[in-house]
């Protein structure tokens, strides 16, 4: 490796790693904030959050890499131009394309590696992330007794307290409804004070009560009160007693990951192709069933001035809605009226069946489009690295501004364009406006000519982003106008 290549790569690697970390952190924060309300207050440990963020960061890397390459290439060649290093290299007879070569090879490697990462690692990370997220969202909130509010988090019990003291371990005025026997509010415990603590590695909660009473009503196996079956009422006083609650329901229970494997986000390219083939078979089968029901296997009988009119397949749908309001008053009593009613009922059943088939076709068509979007997204995200590099590197050489000021603004601007174009193509694909193979490449195809234009201008030492050249053009235009006017 030549000294020039080492110089360029050394100037590029540092900003690249930094921007990957910063962009990943920003997108990860945005993702976690979507679910933070459902995760806070459930007593989750640091490792639970760390595991969830690690899996989500694997999902974010394919989005962060193109933006990081765009920003780091802008910073790198902006710094080289700002400190005249790029000018010194060009003055020695080395072209700009030769200067771009080592980073271009690096970007090609990132493109290939990101495609492999998107196809192999991301589906597995998504499976881990969303299965863990589901379990965390289903986990019960941590034990938190609030004064004046009934707490129903412990199965079979409803607890209310008036005050808490001493790091929430001492309680005042306790009321407990015992619903474990399924008899409603017939078992109640009242206590003047109490204390609670955990035991056996937080598996059990011990509630120690002082100076209280317990009340219990019991009717036996008979539903109605009578003299023969009187209602029992039991009242006890106690100075000190203990109640042990099982907290196993508060543990994090993991769901089998296989239950989430059917989603398109958890499939690689081969599995997506298999899913698309299966959906297309269902779609074609549904269309064949629709055609069979539209065959003229029976005739719709319409009553009109005591005559029978035979309706073919093409007119069957035309009379489907009208069959609900057929007037049989002009029909002769007997067999003809019965035939007409049966025919109308058959038409209604056909209409309902066809409507269900149409809805199913729309659903299958959208699912096929969604699977194809996920398949092509693996390629378009990786190719975005190359396209955005062709924009960032020449543009940095043109503007000759390093640091985090102008490059960050320009990188965000072009990334917004890429993101909007990508979302537009994805929407067109999902709605069937444009074939997925074309729509998903819309963002890259729109920005590729821009990158090639910047590359050409940078190769020719263009000054398209310098204000002086536009002032010269304006002076020439104004001079010509004044000259013609004179």
N, C-alpha and C positions, 0 to 999 in steps of 0.2 A: 504494500500500500504506500502510495506516495505521500509526501508531506502535505500537499494540497488537500488530498482526500481526508487525511487525519485532521487537518485544520477545520474543514467544512463539517465533518461528522462531529467533532468535538464541540463546535459551536451549535450544532443542531440537537444533539442528544440531551443536553441539560434542559433546554426549554421544552423539549418533547416530553420528557419524564414529568417535569413540573406541571405542564398543562394537562397531561393525562390524569394526574392525581387531582388537580383542581377541578377539572371538568367532571370527573367521576364523582367527586365529593358533592358538587353542586347538584347533579342529577340524582344522586343517591339521597341527598337531603330532601329534594322535591318528592321523591317516591315515598320516603318514610313519613313525610308530613301528611300524605294522603291517608295513612292508616294509624297515625299516632293517637287519635282519640279512642280507637278501639283497643289499643295496647297498653295505654297508661292505666295504672291502678290495679293491675292484675298480679302484682308481685313477681314479675319476670326478672330473672337474673341477667347479669352482664353478658354471659355466654349466649343466652337466647337472642338478645339484640345483636350481638356480634355475628352470630351464625346467620341471622336473617339478612344483615347488611352485607355480609360476604357474598351470599348467593345473589342478591340483587345487584351487587357491583359487577358480577360476571355478566349479568344481563345488560348492564349499562355500557360496558366496555365497547361493544360494536358501534354505539352511538358516539362515545367519547373519542375514539381513535380518529375519525375523519376531522373532527373539530380541532383536536390536538395537533394533527399534522398541518392543517391550515394555519393555525396560530403560530406554531413553532417555526414553520418555514418562513412566514412573514417576519417574525422576530429575527431569525438567523440571517437572512439576506438583507433585511433592513439594517441590522448592525454592521454587516460587512460593507454595505454601501455607505453608511453614515461615517464610518471611520476610514473610508477610502481604501479599504483592503480589497474590495471588489475591483476598484479602478486600477490598483497596482497589479492585480492578477491579469486583467484584460490588457494592460499596457505591455505585459510580457509575452503577448501573443496567444494567450489561452482564452478560448471562447467561453461564453456564458453556459452553453450546453455542457461543456466539459466540467465546469464548476458544479453544475447541477447533477452530474452523473452519480457520484457516491450516494447522495440522498435519494436520487431516483431509484437506485438499486435497493436501498433500504425500504423505500415506500412500496416497491414491487413485492419485497418479502413480507411487509406488513399486510399487503392486500391478500396474498395467498394465505398467510397465517391467520388473518382475520376470517377468511372464508371457512377455513378448517375449524377455527374456534366457534364460529357461528353455527356450524353444522354438527359439531360433536359436543362441545362443552356447554354451550348456552342451553340446549334442550334439557340436559341433565340438571344444570343449575336452576332452570325454571321449575322443573319438577320438584327439586328440593325446596326452593324458595316458596312456591305457592302452597305446597302441602304444609310446610312449617307455618306459613302465614295463616292458613285456615285453622290449624290447631291452636295457634296463639289467640286468634279472634274468638274461638269457641271456649277458651279457658275462662273459668269463672273469675270474677274480680276477687282480689285479696280480701281477707276478713277485715271489715272496717265498720265498727259499730258507731253510728252517729247519734248524738243525743236528740231525743224527741222523734226519732224515725224508726219504724219497724224494719228490721233487717231480716231478709228471707233467703240469704245466701246459703245457709246450712239446710240441707234437705230435711223436711219434716218439722222444722222449728221456725218460729217467728219471734224475734227478740227485740225488746225495746228498753232503752235506758234513758235516764234523765241527765246524768252528768258522768264525766270521766276525769280521773285524777292520776297522778304519779305515772307519767309516760303511758297513759291509756290502759294501765293494768288494773286500776281500782275503779269500781263502778258504783253508782248510786241509783236507788229506785229502779229495780230490775223487774221486768214483766216478760214471761216466757209462755208462749202458746205451744203446746205439744200436739202436733198433727201426725205423729208417727203411727197412731192406731187408726187413722182415717175416720174419726168420729166428729170432725169439725172442731169448733172452739169449746170443747167440753173439758179439756185438761189445761189448767192454768197454774203457773207458779209465780208468786209475788215475793220479792225479797227487798229488805231495806238497803242492803249493800252487798258487795261481792268483789271478787278479784278473779282475773283470768290469766292463764299462762299455758305455754305449749310444752308438749312432752313427746318423747320417742321420735326425735328428729323431725319435729313439727308435723307429725302425723295425727296428733290428737290435740284437741283444745279442752282444757279443764276449766270449768267455771265453778268457782267455790262461792256459795251463797251463804249469807248470814241473816238471822232474824227474819224469817219469812214464813209464808203459808202456801199450801198447795190445795187446789180444788179440783174435784173430778166428778163428773156426772156420767151415769151408766144406766142404760135401759135394758140391758141383756140383749137377747136375740129378738125381742118383740119391738115392733116399730111404734106401737101406740101405748100410751100410758093408761093403765086401768087398775082396779083394786086387786085383781089377781096377779097383775104384773106391775108392781110399783117401780118407780124410778129411784135408783140408788144415787145418793149424794155423799161424797167422802171429802172431809176437810181435815187437813193435818197442819200442825205447827212444827217448826224446826228452828233450832238455834244455828245449826251449821250443817250444810250438805254439799255434795259435789255432783256435778253433771259432766260427763265426758262426751264430747262430740267428735265424731270421725271426720277428719278433714281430707279424706282420700279424693273426694269430689273436686278439690281445689288443685289437684296435681295436673300437670300437663300431660294429656293423653295424645299419643301420636297415631294418626290415621295412616293406613296402608297407602304407600305412594302409588301403587298400581291403580287406585281409584281415580287418580288425576292424570294418568298417562294418555287418556283419550283426547286431550286437548291438543290443538294444533301447535301451541307454543312449546309443547314437550316432545316434538317429533323432529327428526332430522330429515334431510332431503329425500332419502329413500322411503322413509315411512310416510312422508307427505305425498309422494307419488302414489304409494299404495292406497292411501286414504282418498286421493282424488279419483283413482280408478274405481274404487268401491262406490263413491258418491255418484260418479257418472253412470255406473250400472244401475243404481237405484233410480236415478233420474230418467234413464231410458226406459226402464221397466214401468215407471209411473206414467210416462207418455204413452207407452203401448196400452196400458190399462185404460187410459183415457180414450184412446182411439177405439178400443173394443166397445166401450160403452156408447160411443157415438155411432156405431154401426146400426143400420136399419133392421134390428132384430125384432122390432115390433112397430106397430103403427099407432099414432095418436088419433083417437077418434074424436072428432069435433061435431057437435050437434048444430045443424043449421037448417031450419025449415024442413024438419022431419027427414033429412038426408044425412048420410055418413060420408065424410070426406077423409080420405087416406092422406096422412102427413108423412113425408119422407124424412130422412136424417137431417137434411139441410134446414128444414122448417121445424124440426123438433125443438131446438133451442129457442126458436122464435116464439113458440107457444108455451114454453116452460113457465114463464112468469104469468102469462095470461091464464094458465090452467087453474090458478088459485081462485079466479073469479069467474069460472065457467058457469053459464046459466043453463040449468037443465030443465027449465020450465017448459020449453018448447018441445022437449023430447017426449016421445011416446012412452007411457008407463011400461015397465016390464024389462025385457032383456036389453033393449038399447040403452036405457038409462043406467043399468048396472054396468054395461061395457064402458060407457062414458066415464063413470066414476072410477072404475078400476084403471082406465087409461090415464086419467088425471093424476091418480095416486102414483102410478108408475113414473109419470113425468116429474112429479115432485121429488121422488127418490133419486131420479137421475140428476136433477138439478143439485141436490144436496151432495151427491157423490162427486159431481164435476167440480163444485166449489171447493170441496176438500182436496181434490187432486190438484187444482190450480194453486191452492195455498201451499201444498206440499212441494210442488214444482218450484215455486218461488223460494221456499226455504232451502231446498237442495241446491238451487242455482247460486244462492248467496253463500252457502257453505263451500261449494266448489271454488267460488271466487276467493273466499277467505283463505282456503288452503293454498291456492295458487299465489296469493299475496305473500304468505309466509315463506313459500318456496323461493320466490324471486327476491324477497327481501334479504335473504342470506347473501345473494350475489351483489345486489345493488349497494348494500351497506359497505361491503368490502371494496367495491370499485370506487366508492365515494372517496376513499383515501387517495387514489391516484388522481381523480378529477380535481379535488380540492388542493392537492399539491401543485398541480399545473396552474392553479390560480394564485396560491400563496407565494410560491418561490419567485416567479417572475414579477409579481406585484411588489414584493419586498425589495427586489433589485431596482424597481422603478421609483418607488417612493423614497427609498434610502432613509427610512426612519426606523430606529430600533426601539427597544424598551417595551413597555406595556401600554402606551398611550394610543397612538394611531393604529398600530397593528391589531390591538384588541377590538377597536371599533370596526375596522374593516372586516376582521374575521367574523365578528358577530353578525355584521350586515350580510355577508355572503352565506353564512350558515343559516340565517333566517330564510334567505331566498331558497337555499337547498331544501330546508325543512318544509317550507310552504309548497314548493314544487313536488316534493315527495308525498306530502299529505294529499295534494290534489290528485296525483296519479293513483294513490292508494284508494281514494274515494271513487275515482272513475272505474277502477277495477272492481271494487266491491259492488257498485251499482250496475256493472255491465255496460257502461258507456263506451269503454275502449277495451280491447283485449289486454289481459294482464301482462303478457310478454312485452307489450309496448308501454302500457300505463306505468308500470313499476320502474321503468327506465327513464321516465319523463324528467325527473330532477337531474340525473346525470347528463342526459342529452341536452338539457337547456344550459347547463353550466360548462360543458365540455368546449363549445366554441368560444366562450369567454376566456377559458384558460389558454386555449391555443392562440387567441388574439393577444393576450397579455404576454405569452411566451415570445411571440413574433416581435411585439413592441420592445420587450426587454432585450432581445437579441440585437435589435437595431438601435439600442440606447435611446428609446423614445422618451419624450418629456410630457407625456399626456397628463400627468398629475401635478405638474408644476404650473403655478399661476402665471408666470412670465409669458409662457407661450400663448395663453388665452388672452392676455393683455395685448400682445403683439397682434394677434388676429383681430381683436376688437378695434385697435387703432387703425389697422389696414381697412377694415370694413367701414369705419366711420370716415376715414379719409376718402375712400371711393365714393361714399354717399355725398359728402360735401363737394367733392369734385364734380359729380354729375349734377348736383343742384346748382352749382355755380355756372 
